Amino acid sequence: MPGLNEYMIARTAYFDSLFVDALKNNFPQIVLLGAGYDTRAYRFANLNKGTQISELNIAPTQNRKKGCLKKARIDIPQSVKLVPIDFNNESLKDVLEKTGYQSQGKTLFIWEGVSYYLDAESVDST
């Protein structure tokens, strides 16, 4: 499709800029919904001065990601939590509460692409 590569590059750059801005402004929390193989928490780790980052995705994808990071000799920073969730069957609120998420704290949520794979009802409830 003409323009698809350009769209994907622009989308990634836009979300990167939001992520970096949140780190620079000392947001206490960033939540990446459907993080998949996203590498923002690793690429911008040097900018993180205390922001807790939660990467949410289904367990099989997270397990594969852990293997890829290990193979590439990339450590998961202590500020990053990989949180398993099945968006179609679990409540975001319930899952986040179990991780120590502070609902009153300023938080950047990024939901870049996983919604394509979910039931419409799950997207709405999330």
VENRAQUI-V335998 format. One record per helix or strand of 2 or more residues. SS is the DSSP state (h for helix, s for strand). FROM is the first residue (numbers start at 1). TO is the last residue. If there is no record, write none. Layout:
SS,FROM,TO
SS,FROM,TO
//
This chain:
h,4,24
s,29,33
h,40,43
h,45,47
s,52,57
h,59,71
s,80,84
h,92,98
s,107,110
h,114,117
h,120,125
//
